[in-house]
Amino acid sequence: MTQPTRQIAGTTPFDGDMARKGYALNKMCFSFNSADNRAAFKNDEEAYMTQYGLTEPQKAAIRSRQVLDLIAAGGNAYYLAKFAGIFGLDMQDIGAQQTGMSKDEFKAKLKAYA
């Protein structure tokens, strides 16, 4: 029996249900470890998403390039970083997008916690 996922305001926990929901999306993002796969995605995003069996909501999230949409579609931050890297984005860009801040504001907030 699985225990209920703890709810944390403003977050989407990555639990077993989200792992199952996002399996195809995360598998596709993992494939971006290969330069050939990154090139294939850039060449024809729609065909690449279809090849991995993404659902329509997952495809829409990829098209939107919005991290919160990708997380809601079952994306895991580790694998989403592989996707973001195709566009020259790093984890600070992702964090800024998640919090609605600019990258500089997000970096300043991180430094304030240090």
C-alpha distances in whole Angstrom, upper triangle without the diagonal:
4,7,9,12,15,18,21,25,26,23,21,18,18,14,12,13,17,17,16,19,21,21,25,26,25,26,30,30,29,32,35,35,38,41,42,38,39,43,41,39,42,44,42,39,38,38,36,33,34,34,30,29,28,28,31,29,28,32,33,31,33,36,36,36,34,31,29,29,28,25,24,24,22,24,23,26,27,27,29,32,33,34,35,37,39,41,42,39,37,34,37,37,34,33,36,35,32,34,37,39,42,41,44,42,39,40,42,39,38,41,41,38,39
4,6,9,12,15,18,21,23,20,17,14,14,10,9,10,13,14,14,16,19,19,23,23,22,24,27,27,27,30,32,32,35,38,39,36,36,40,39,36,39,41,39,36,36,36,34,31,32,32,28,27,26,26,28,26,26,29,30,28,30,33,33,32,30,27,25,26,25,21,21,21,18,21,20,23,24,24,26,28,30,30,32,34,36,37,38,35,34,31,33,34,30,29,32,31,28,30,33,35,38,37,40,38,35,37,39,35,34,37,37,34,36
4,6,9,12,15,18,20,18,16,13,14,10,10,12,14,15,16,18,20,21,24,25,24,26,29,28,28,31,33,33,37,39,41,37,37,41,40,38,40,43,41,37,37,38,36,33,34,34,30,29,28,27,29,27,26,30,31,29,31,34,33,32,30,27,25,25,25,21,21,22,19,21,20,22,24,25,26,28,30,31,32,34,36,37,38,35,33,30,32,33,29,28,31,30,27,28,31,34,36,36,38,36,33,35,37,33,32,35,35,32,33
4,6,9,12,15,17,15,13,11,12,10,11,11,13,15,16,17,19,20,24,24,23,25,28,28,28,31,33,33,36,39,40,37,37,40,39,37,39,42,40,36,36,37,35,32,33,33,30,29,27,26,28,25,25,28,29,26,29,32,30,30,27,25,22,23,23,19,18,20,17,20,19,21,23,24,25,27,29,30,31,33,35,36,37,34,32,29,30,31,27,26,29,28,24,26,28,31,34,34,36,34,31,33,35,31,30,34,33,30,32
4,6,9,12,14,12,10,7,9,7,9,10,11,13,15,15,17,19,22,21,20,23,26,25,25,29,30,30,34,36,38,34,34,37,37,34,36,39,37,33,33,35,32,29,31,32,28,27,25,24,26,23,22,26,26,24,26,29,27,27,24,21,19,20,20,16,15,17,15,17,16,18,20,21,22,24,26,27,27,30,32,33,33,30,28,25,26,27,24,22,25,24,21,22,25,27,30,30,33,31,27,30,31,28,27,30,30,27,29
4,6,10,12,10,10,8,11,10,13,13,13,16,18,18,19,21,25,24,23,26,28,26,27,31,31,32,35,38,39,36,35,39,39,36,37,40,39,35,35,37,35,31,33,34,31,30,27,26,28,25,24,28,28,25,27,30,28,27,24,21,19,21,21,17,16,19,17,18,17,18,21,22,23,24,27,28,28,30,33,33,33,30,28,24,25,27,23,21,24,23,20,20,23,26,29,29,31,29,26,28,29,25,25,28,27,24,27
4,6,9,8,8,7,11,11,14,14,14,16,19,18,19,22,25,23,23,26,28,26,27,31,31,32,35,38,39,36,35,38,38,35,36,39,38,34,34,36,34,31,33,34,30,29,27,25,26,23,23,26,26,23,26,28,26,25,22,19,17,18,19,15,15,18,16,18,17,18,21,22,22,24,27,27,27,29,32,32,32,29,27,23,24,25,22,20,22,21,17,18,21,23,26,27,29,26,24,26,27,24,23,27,26,23,26
4,6,6,8,8,12,13,16,16,15,18,20,20,20,23,25,24,23,26,28,26,27,30,30,31,35,37,38,35,34,37,37,34,35,39,37,34,34,36,34,31,33,34,31,30,27,26,27,24,23,27,26,22,25,27,25,24,21,18,15,18,18,15,15,18,17,18,17,17,20,22,21,22,26,26,25,28,30,30,30,26,25,21,21,22,19,17,19,18,15,15,18,20,23,24,26,23,20,23,24,20,20,23,22,20,23
4,6,8,10,14,15,19,18,17,20,22,21,21,24,27,24,24,28,29,27,28,32,31,32,36,37,39,36,34,38,38,34,35,38,37,33,34,36,34,31,33,35,32,31,28,27,27,23,23,26,25,22,24,26,24,23,19,17,14,17,18,15,14,18,18,18,18,18,21,23,21,23,26,26,25,28,30,29,30,26,25,21,21,21,19,16,18,17,13,13,15,18,21,22,24,21,19,22,23,19,20,23,22,20,23
4,7,10,13,15,19,18,16,19,21,20,19,23,25,22,22,26,26,24,26,29,28,30,33,34,36,33,31,34,35,31,32,35,34,30,31,33,31,28,31,32,29,29,25,24,24,21,20,23,22,19,21,23,20,19,16,14,11,13,15,12,12,16,16,16,16,15,19,21,19,20,23,23,22,25,27,26,26,23,21,18,18,18,15,13,14,13,10,9,12,15,18,19,21,19,16,20,20,17,18,21,21,19,22
4,6,9,12,15,15,13,15,18,17,16,19,22,19,18,22,23,21,23,26,26,27,30,32,34,30,29,32,32,29,30,33,32,28,29,31,29,26,28,30,27,26,23,22,23,19,18,22,20,17,19,22,19,18,15,12,10,12,13,10,10,13,13,13,13,12,16,17,16,18,21,20,20,23,25,24,25,21,20,17,17,17,14,12,14,13,10,10,13,16,19,19,22,20,17,20,21,18,18,22,21,19,22
4,6,9,12,11,9,12,14,13,13,16,18,16,16,19,20,19,20,24,24,25,28,30,32,28,27,30,30,27,28,31,30,26,26,28,26,23,25,27,23,23,20,19,20,16,16,19,18,15,18,20,18,17,14,12,9,11,11,7,7,10,9,10,10,11,14,15,14,17,19,19,19,22,24,24,25,21,20,17,18,18,15,14,16,15,11,13,16,18,21,21,24,22,19,22,24,21,20,24,24,22,25
4,6,9,10,8,10,13,12,12,15,18,16,15,19,20,19,20,23,24,25,28,30,32,28,28,31,31,28,30,33,31,28,28,30,27,24,26,27,24,23,21,20,22,18,17,21,21,18,20,23,21,20,17,14,12,14,13,9,10,12,10,11,10,11,14,15,15,17,20,20,20,23,25,25,26,23,21,18,19,20,16,15,18,17,14,15,19,21,23,23,26,24,21,23,25,22,21,25,25,22,24
4,7,8,5,7,10,10,10,12,15,14,12,15,17,16,16,20,21,22,25,27,29,25,25,29,28,25,27,30,29,25,26,27,24,22,24,24,21,20,18,18,20,17,16,19,20,17,18,21,20,19,17,14,13,14,12,8,10,11,8,8,7,9,11,12,13,15,17,18,18,21,23,24,25,22,20,17,19,20,16,16,19,18,15,17,20,22,25,24,27,26,22,24,26,24,22,26,27,24,26
4,5,5,6,9,10,10,12,15,15,14,16,19,18,18,22,23,24,27,30,31,27,27,31,30,28,30,33,31,28,28,29,26,23,25,25,21,21,19,19,21,19,17,21,22,19,21,24,23,22,20,17,16,17,15,12,12,13,9,11,10,13,14,15,16,18,20,21,22,24,26,27,28,25,24,21,23,24,20,20,23,22,18,21,24,26,28,28,30,29,26,28,30,27,26,29,30,27,28
4,5,5,6,9,10,10,14,15,13,15,18,18,18,21,23,24,27,30,30,27,27,31,30,27,30,33,31,27,27,28,25,23,24,24,20,19,18,18,21,19,17,21,22,20,21,25,25,24,22,20,18,18,16,14,14,13,10,12,11,15,16,16,17,20,21,22,23,26,27,29,30,27,26,23,26,26,23,23,26,25,22,24,27,29,31,31,34,33,29,31,33,31,29,32,33,30,32
4,5,5,6,9,10,13,14,13,16,18,18,19,22,24,25,28,30,31,27,28,31,29,27,29,32,30,26,26,26,24,21,22,23,19,18,16,15,18,16,15,19,20,18,20,23,23,23,21,19,17,16,15,12,12,11,9,11,12,15,17,17,17,21,22,21,23,26,27,28,30,27,26,24,26,26,23,23,26,24,21,24,26,29,31,31,34,33,29,31,34,31,30,34,34,32,33
4,5,5,6,8,11,11,11,13,15,15,16,19,21,22,25,27,28,24,24,28,27,24,26,29,27,23,23,24,22,19,20,21,17,16,14,14,16,14,12,16,17,15,16,20,19,19,17,15,13,13,11,9,8,8,5,8,9,12,14,13,14,17,18,18,20,22,24,25,26,24,23,20,23,23,19,19,22,20,18,20,23,25,27,27,30,29,26,28,31,28,27,31,32,29,31
4,5,5,6,9,10,9,11,13,13,14,17,18,20,22,25,26,22,23,26,25,22,25,28,26,23,23,23,21,18,19,19,15,15,14,14,17,15,13,17,18,16,17,21,21,20,19,16,16,15,13,11,11,10,6,8,8,12,12,12,13,16,17,17,19,21,22,24,26,23,22,20,23,23,19,20,23,22,19,22,25,27,29,28,31,31,27,29,32,29,28,31,32,30,31
4,6,5,9,10,10,11,14,15,15,17,20,21,23,26,26,23,24,27,25,23,26,28,26,22,22,22,20,17,18,18,14,13,12,12,16,14,13,16,18,17,18,21,22,21,20,18,18,16,14,13,12,10,8,10,11,15,16,14,16,19,19,19,21,24,24,26,28,26,25,23,26,26,22,24,26,24,22,25,27,30,32,31,34,34,30,32,35,33,31,35,36,34,35
4,6,8,9,10,11,13,14,15,18,19,21,24,26,26,22,23,26,24,21,24,26,24,20,20,20,18,15,16,17,13,12,10,10,12,11,10,13,15,13,15,18,18,18,18,16,15,13,11,10,9,7,5,8,11,14,16,14,14,18,18,18,20,23,23,24,26,24,24,23,25,24,21,22,25,22,20,23,25,28,29,29,33,32,29,31,34,32,31,34,35,33,35
4,6,5,6,8,10,10,12,14,16,18,20,22,23,19,19,22,21,18,21,23,21,18,17,18,16,13,14,15,11,11,9,9,12,11,8,11,13,11,12,16,16,16,15,13,13,12,9,9,9,6,4,5,8,11,12,10,11,14,15,14,16,19,19,21,23,21,21,19,22,21,18,20,22,20,18,22,23,26,27,26,30,30,27,28,31,30,28,32,33,31,32
4,6,5,6,9,10,10,12,15,16,18,21,21,18,19,22,20,18,21,23,21,18,18,18,15,13,14,14,10,10,9,11,14,13,11,13,16,14,14,18,19,18,18,16,17,15,12,12,13,10,7,8,9,13,13,11,12,15,15,14,17,19,20,22,24,22,22,21,24,23,20,22,25,23,21,25,26,29,30,29,32,32,29,31,34,32,30,34,35,33,34
4,6,5,6,9,10,11,13,15,17,19,19,15,16,19,17,15,18,20,17,15,14,14,12,9,10,10,6,6,6,8,12,12,9,11,14,13,12,15,17,17,18,16,17,15,12,13,14,10,9,9,11,14,14,11,12,15,14,13,17,18,18,20,23,22,22,21,25,24,20,23,25,23,22,26,27,29,30,29,33,33,30,31,35,33,32,35,37,35,36
4,5,5,6,9,10,11,14,16,18,18,14,14,17,16,13,16,18,16,13,13,14,11,8,11,11,8,8,6,9,11,10,7,9,11,10,9,12,14,13,14,13,14,12,9,10,11,8,7,6,9,11,12,9,9,12,11,10,13,15,15,17,19,18,19,18,21,20,17,19,22,19,18,22,23,25,26,25,29,29,26,28,31,30,29,32,34,32,33
4,5,5,6,9,10,12,14,17,17,14,14,18,17,14,17,20,18,15,16,16,13,11,14,13,10,11,10,12,15,14,10,12,15,12,11,15,16,15,15,13,14,14,10,10,12,10,8,6,7,9,9,6,7,10,9,9,12,14,15,17,19,17,17,16,20,19,16,18,21,19,18,22,23,25,26,24,28,28,25,26,30,28,27,30,32,30,31
4,5,5,6,9,11,13,15,15,12,13,16,15,13,17,19,17,15,16,15,12,11,12,11,8,10,10,13,16,16,12,13,17,15,13,17,19,17,18,16,18,17,13,14,16,13,11,10,10,13,11,8,10,13,11,11,14,15,15,18,20,19,19,19,22,22,19,22,24,22,22,25,27,29,29,27,31,32,28,29,33,32,30,33,35,33,34
4,5,5,7,10,11,13,13,9,10,13,12,10,13,15,14,11,12,12,8,7,10,9,6,9,9,12,14,15,11,11,14,13,11,14,16,15,17,15,18,16,12,14,16,13,12,10,12,13,12,9,10,12,9,9,13,13,13,16,18,17,18,18,22,21,18,21,23,21,21,25,26,28,28,26,30,31,28,29,32,32,30,33,35,34,34
4,5,5,8,10,12,13,10,9,13,12,10,13,15,15,12,14,14,11,10,13,12,10,12,11,14,16,15,12,12,15,13,10,13,15,13,14,13,15,15,11,12,15,13,12,9,9,10,9,5,6,8,6,5,9,10,10,13,15,14,14,15,18,17,15,18,20,18,18,22,23,24,24,23,26,27,24,25,29,28,26,29,32,30,31
4,5,6,9,12,13,10,10,14,14,12,15,17,17,15,17,17,13,13,15,14,11,14,14,17,19,19,15,16,18,16,14,17,19,16,18,16,18,18,14,15,18,16,14,11,10,11,9,6,8,9,7,8,11,11,12,15,16,16,15,16,19,19,17,19,22,21,21,24,26,27,27,25,28,29,26,26,30,29,27,30,32,31,31
4,5,6,9,9,6,8,11,11,10,13,15,15,13,15,14,11,11,14,12,10,13,14,17,19,20,16,16,19,17,14,17,20,17,19,18,21,20,16,18,20,18,16,14,14,15,12,9,11,12,8,9,13,12,12,15,17,17,17,18,22,21,19,22,25,23,23,27,28,29,29,27,30,31,28,29,32,32,30,33,35,34,34
4,5,7,8,6,5,9,10,8,11,13,14,12,15,15,11,12,15,14,12,16,15,19,20,20,16,16,18,17,14,16,18,15,18,17,20,19,16,17,20,18,17,14,14,14,12,9,10,10,6,7,10,9,8,12,13,14,14,16,19,18,17,20,22,21,22,25,26,27,26,24,27,29,26,26,30,30,28,30,33,32,32
4,7,9,8,8,11,12,12,14,16,17,16,19,18,15,16,19,17,15,19,18,22,24,23,20,20,22,20,17,20,21,18,20,19,22,22,18,19,23,21,19,16,15,15,12,10,12,10,7,9,12,10,10,14,14,15,15,16,19,19,18,21,23,23,23,26,28,28,27,24,27,29,26,26,30,30,27,30,33,31,31
4,5,5,6,9,10,11,13,14,16,15,18,17,14,16,18,16,15,19,19,23,24,25,21,20,23,22,18,20,23,20,23,21,25,24,21,22,25,23,22,19,18,18,16,13,15,14,10,11,14,12,11,15,15,17,17,19,22,22,21,24,26,25,26,29,30,31,30,27,30,32,29,29,33,33,31,33,36,35,34
4,5,5,6,9,10,11,12,14,15,18,17,14,16,19,17,17,21,21,24,25,26,22,21,23,22,19,20,22,20,23,22,25,25,22,24,27,24,24,21,21,20,18,15,16,15,11,12,14,11,9,13,14,16,17,19,22,21,21,24,26,25,27,30,30,30,29,26,29,32,29,29,33,33,31,33,36,36,35
4,5,5,6,9,10,10,12,13,16,15,12,15,17,15,15,19,20,23,24,25,22,20,23,22,19,20,23,21,24,24,27,26,23,25,28,25,25,22,22,22,20,17,18,17,13,14,16,14,12,15,17,19,20,23,25,24,24,27,29,27,29,32,33,33,31,29,32,35,32,32,36,36,34,36,40,39,38
4,5,5,6,9,10,11,11,13,12,9,11,14,12,12,15,16,19,21,22,18,17,20,19,15,17,20,18,21,21,24,23,19,22,24,21,21,18,19,19,17,14,15,15,11,11,14,13,10,14,16,17,19,21,24,22,21,25,27,25,26,30,30,31,30,28,31,33,31,31,35,35,33,35,38,37,37
4,5,5,6,9,10,10,13,13,10,12,15,14,14,17,16,20,21,21,18,16,19,17,14,15,18,15,18,18,22,21,18,20,23,21,20,18,18,18,16,13,13,13,9,9,11,10,7,10,12,14,16,18,21,19,19,22,24,22,24,27,27,28,26,24,28,30,28,28,31,32,30,32,35,35,35
4,5,5,6,9,10,13,12,10,13,16,14,15,19,18,22,22,23,20,18,20,20,16,16,19,17,21,21,24,23,21,23,26,23,24,21,22,21,20,17,17,16,13,12,14,12,9,12,14,16,19,21,24,22,22,25,26,25,26,30,30,30,28,27,30,32,30,30,34,35,33,35,38,38,38
4,5,5,6,8,10,9,7,10,12,11,12,16,16,19,20,21,18,16,19,19,15,16,19,18,21,22,25,23,20,23,25,22,23,20,22,22,21,17,17,18,14,13,15,15,11,14,17,19,21,23,26,24,23,27,28,26,27,31,31,32,30,29,32,34,32,33,36,37,35,38,40,40,40
4,5,5,5,8,8,5,8,11,10,11,14,13,16,17,18,15,12,15,15,11,12,15,14,17,18,21,19,17,20,21,19,19,17,19,19,18,15,14,15,12,10,12,12,9,12,15,16,19,21,23,21,20,24,25,22,24,27,27,28,27,26,29,31,29,30,34,34,32,35,38,37,37
4,6,6,10,10,9,11,14,14,15,17,16,19,19,19,17,14,16,16,12,12,15,13,17,18,21,20,18,21,23,21,22,19,21,20,20,17,16,16,13,11,12,12,8,10,13,15,18,20,23,20,20,24,24,22,24,27,27,27,26,25,28,30,28,29,33,33,32,34,37,37,37
4,6,9,9,9,12,14,13,15,18,17,20,20,21,19,16,18,18,15,14,17,17,20,22,25,23,21,24,26,23,24,22,24,24,23,20,19,20,17,14,16,16,12,13,17,19,22,24,26,24,23,27,28,25,27,31,30,31,29,28,32,34,32,33,36,37,36,38,41,41,41
4,6,6,6,9,10,11,13,15,14,17,16,18,16,13,15,16,13,12,16,16,19,21,23,21,19,23,24,21,22,21,23,23,23,20,19,20,17,14,17,17,14,15,18,20,23,25,27,24,24,27,28,25,27,30,30,31,30,29,32,34,33,34,37,37,36,39,42,41,42
4,6,5,6,9,10,11,12,11,14,13,15,12,9,11,12,9,9,12,12,16,17,20,17,15,19,20,17,19,17,20,20,20,17,15,17,15,12,14,15,12,13,17,18,20,22,24,22,20,24,25,22,23,27,26,28,27,26,30,31,30,31,34,34,34,36,39,38,39
4,5,5,6,9,10,11,10,12,11,13,11,8,10,12,10,9,13,14,17,19,20,17,16,19,20,17,19,18,21,22,22,19,17,20,18,14,17,18,16,17,20,21,23,25,27,24,23,26,27,24,25,28,28,30,29,29,33,34,32,34,37,37,36,39,41,41,42
4,5,5,6,9,10,10,13,13,15,14,11,14,15,13,13,16,17,20,21,23,20,18,22,22,19,20,19,22,23,23,20,19,21,18,16,19,20,17,18,22,23,25,27,29,27,25,29,30,27,28,31,31,33,32,32,35,37,35,36,39,39,38,41,43,43,43
4,5,5,7,9,9,12,13,15,12,10,13,14,11,12,16,15,18,19,21,19,16,19,20,17,18,17,19,20,20,16,16,18,15,13,16,17,14,16,19,20,22,24,26,24,22,26,27,25,25,29,29,31,30,29,33,34,32,33,37,37,35,38,41,40,40
4,5,5,6,6,9,10,11,9,7,10,11,9,10,14,14,16,17,19,16,13,16,17,14,15,14,17,18,18,15,14,17,15,12,15,17,15,17,20,20,22,23,25,23,21,24,26,23,23,27,27,29,29,28,32,33,31,32,36,35,34,37,39,38,39
4,5,5,6,8,10,12,11,9,12,14,12,13,16,17,19,20,21,18,16,19,19,15,17,16,19,21,22,18,18,20,18,16,19,21,18,20,24,24,26,26,29,27,25,28,29,26,26,30,30,32,33,32,36,37,34,36,39,39,37,41,43,42,43
4,6,8,11,13,15,13,12,15,16,14,16,19,19,21,22,23,21,18,20,21,17,18,17,20,22,21,17,18,20,18,16,19,20,18,21,24,24,26,27,30,28,26,29,30,28,28,32,32,34,34,33,37,38,35,37,40,39,38,41,43,42,43
4,6,9,12,14,11,10,14,14,13,15,18,18,20,19,21,18,15,17,18,14,14,14,16,18,18,14,15,18,15,14,18,19,17,20,23,23,24,24,27,26,23,26,28,26,25,29,30,32,32,31,35,36,33,34,38,37,35,38,41,39,40
4,6,9,12,10,9,13,14,13,15,18,18,20,20,21,18,15,17,17,13,14,14,17,20,20,16,17,20,18,16,20,21,20,22,25,25,26,26,29,27,24,27,29,26,26,29,30,33,33,32,36,37,34,36,39,38,37,40,42,40,41
4,7,8,6,6,10,10,10,12,14,15,16,16,17,14,12,14,14,10,11,11,15,17,18,15,14,18,16,14,17,20,18,20,23,22,23,23,26,24,21,24,26,23,22,26,27,29,30,29,33,33,31,33,36,35,34,37,39,37,39
4,5,5,6,9,10,11,12,14,16,16,17,16,13,12,14,13,9,11,12,16,19,20,17,16,20,19,17,19,22,21,22,25,24,25,25,27,25,22,25,26,23,22,26,26,29,30,30,34,34,31,34,37,35,35,38,40,38,40
4,5,5,6,9,10,10,12,14,15,16,16,12,12,14,13,10,13,14,18,20,22,19,17,21,20,17,20,23,21,22,25,24,26,25,28,25,22,25,26,22,22,25,25,28,29,29,33,33,31,34,36,35,35,38,40,39,40
4,5,5,6,9,10,10,13,12,13,12,9,9,11,9,7,10,12,15,17,20,17,15,19,19,16,18,21,21,21,24,22,24,23,25,23,20,22,23,19,18,22,22,25,26,27,30,30,28,31,33,32,32,35,36,35,37
4,5,5,6,9,10,11,11,12,12,8,7,10,9,5,8,9,12,15,16,14,12,16,16,13,15,18,17,18,21,19,21,20,23,20,17,20,21,18,17,21,21,24,25,25,29,29,26,29,32,30,30,33,35,34,35
4,5,5,6,9,10,12,13,14,10,9,12,12,9,12,12,15,17,18,15,13,17,16,13,15,18,16,17,20,19,21,21,24,21,18,21,22,19,19,23,22,25,25,26,29,30,28,30,33,32,31,35,36,35,37
4,5,5,6,9,10,12,12,8,9,12,11,9,13,13,16,17,20,17,15,18,18,14,15,19,17,17,20,19,21,21,23,20,18,20,21,17,17,21,20,23,23,24,28,28,26,29,31,30,30,34,35,34,36
4,5,5,6,7,8,9,5,5,9,9,7,10,10,13,14,16,14,11,14,15,12,12,16,15,15,18,16,18,18,19,17,14,17,17,14,14,17,17,20,21,21,25,25,23,25,28,27,27,30,32,31,33
4,5,5,8,9,11,8,7,10,11,9,12,10,13,14,15,13,10,13,12,9,10,13,12,12,15,14,16,17,19,16,14,17,18,15,15,19,18,21,21,21,24,25,23,25,28,27,27,30,32,31,33
4,6,8,11,13,10,10,13,14,12,15,14,17,17,19,16,13,15,15,11,12,15,13,13,16,15,18,19,20,17,16,19,19,15,17,20,19,21,21,21,25,26,24,26,29,29,29,32,33,33,35
4,5,9,10,8,9,12,12,12,15,13,16,16,18,17,13,15,16,12,12,15,14,13,16,15,17,18,18,15,14,16,16,12,14,17,15,18,18,19,22,23,21,24,26,26,26,29,31,31,32
4,6,9,8,8,11,13,12,14,12,14,13,15,14,10,12,13,9,8,12,11,10,12,11,13,14,15,12,10,13,13,10,12,15,14,16,16,16,20,20,19,21,24,23,23,26,28,28,29
4,6,5,6,9,10,11,13,11,13,12,15,14,10,12,14,11,10,14,14,12,14,12,14,13,14,11,9,11,11,8,8,12,11,13,14,15,18,18,16,19,22,21,21,24,26,25,27
4,5,5,6,9,10,11,9,10,9,12,11,8,10,12,10,9,13,14,13,14,11,12,11,12,10,7,9,10,7,6,10,11,13,14,14,18,17,15,17,20,19,19,22,24,23,25
4,5,5,6,9,10,9,11,10,14,14,11,13,15,14,13,16,18,17,18,15,15,13,14,12,9,10,11,8,6,9,10,13,15,16,19,18,16,19,21,19,19,23,24,23,25
4,5,5,6,9,9,11,12,15,14,11,14,16,13,13,17,17,17,19,16,17,16,17,15,12,13,14,11,10,13,13,16,18,19,22,21,19,22,25,23,23,27,28,27,29
4,5,5,7,5,8,9,12,10,8,11,13,10,11,14,15,15,17,15,15,14,16,14,11,13,15,12,11,14,15,18,19,19,22,22,20,22,25,23,23,26,28,27,28
4,5,5,4,6,7,11,10,8,12,14,12,13,16,17,18,19,16,16,14,16,15,11,12,14,12,10,13,15,17,19,19,22,22,19,21,24,22,21,25,26,24,26
4,5,7,10,11,15,14,12,15,17,15,16,19,20,20,22,19,19,18,19,18,14,15,17,14,12,15,16,19,21,22,25,24,21,24,27,24,24,28,28,27,29
4,6,9,12,14,13,11,15,16,14,15,19,19,20,22,20,20,19,21,19,16,17,19,16,14,18,19,22,23,23,27,26,24,26,29,27,27,30,31,30,32
4,7,10,12,11,10,14,15,14,15,18,19,20,22,20,19,18,20,19,16,17,19,17,15,18,20,23,24,24,27,27,24,26,29,27,26,29,30,28,30
4,6,9,7,6,10,11,10,12,15,16,17,18,16,16,14,17,16,12,14,17,15,13,17,18,21,22,21,25,24,21,23,26,24,23,27,28,26,28
4,6,5,6,9,10,11,12,14,16,17,18,16,15,12,15,15,12,13,16,15,13,16,19,20,22,20,24,23,20,21,25,23,21,24,26,24,25
4,6,5,6,9,10,10,12,15,15,16,13,11,9,12,12,9,10,13,12,11,14,16,18,19,17,20,20,17,18,21,19,18,21,23,21,22
4,6,5,7,9,10,11,14,15,15,13,11,9,13,13,11,12,16,15,14,17,20,20,21,19,22,22,19,19,22,21,19,22,24,22,22
4,5,5,7,9,10,12,14,15,13,12,11,15,15,12,14,17,16,15,19,21,22,22,20,23,24,21,21,25,24,22,25,27,25,26
4,5,5,6,9,10,12,13,10,10,9,13,12,9,12,14,13,12,16,17,19,19,17,21,21,18,19,23,22,20,23,26,24,25
4,5,5,6,9,10,10,8,7,7,10,10,8,11,13,13,13,16,18,18,18,15,19,20,17,17,21,20,18,21,24,23,23
4,6,5,7,10,10,9,9,10,13,13,11,14,17,16,16,20,21,21,21,18,22,23,20,20,24,24,22,24,27,26,26
4,5,6,8,9,9,10,11,14,12,11,14,16,14,15,19,19,20,20,18,21,23,20,21,25,24,23,26,28,27,28
4,5,6,7,5,7,8,11,9,8,12,13,11,13,16,17,17,16,14,18,19,17,18,21,21,20,23,25,25,25
4,5,5,5,6,9,12,10,10,14,15,14,16,19,19,19,18,15,18,21,18,18,22,22,21,23,26,26,25
4,6,7,10,13,15,13,13,17,17,16,18,21,21,21,20,18,21,23,21,21,25,26,24,26,29,29,29
4,6,9,12,13,11,12,15,15,14,17,19,19,19,17,15,18,21,19,19,23,24,23,25,28,28,28
4,7,10,11,9,11,14,14,14,17,19,19,18,16,13,16,19,17,17,20,22,20,22,25,26,26
4,7,8,6,7,10,11,11,13,15,15,15,13,10,14,16,14,14,18,18,17,19,22,22,23
4,5,5,7,9,10,11,13,15,16,15,13,10,13,15,12,12,16,16,15,17,20,19,19
4,5,5,6,8,10,10,12,14,13,13,10,13,14,11,11,14,14,12,15,17,17,17
4,5,5,6,8,10,11,12,10,10,6,9,10,7,7,11,11,9,12,15,15,15
4,6,5,6,9,10,10,9,8,6,9,11,8,9,13,13,12,15,17,18,19
4,5,5,6,9,10,10,10,9,12,13,10,11,15,14,13,16,18,18,19
4,5,5,6,9,8,9,8,11,10,7,9,12,11,10,13,15,14,16
4,5,5,6,5,6,5,8,8,5,8,11,10,10,13,15,15,17
4,5,5,6,7,8,11,11,9,12,14,13,14,17,18,19,21
4,6,8,10,11,14,12,10,13,15,13,14,17,18,17,20
4,5,9,10,12,10,8,12,13,11,12,15,15,15,18
4,7,9,12,10,9,13,14,12,14,17,17,18,21
4,6,8,6,6,9,10,10,12,14,15,16,18
4,5,5,6,9,10,11,12,14,15,17,19
4,5,5,6,9,10,11,12,14,16,17
4,5,5,6,9,10,11,12,15,16
4,5,5,6,9,10,11,13,15
4,5,5,6,9,10,11,13
4,5,5,6,9,10,11
4,5,5,6,9,10
4,5,5,7,9
4,5,5,7
4,5,5
4,6
4
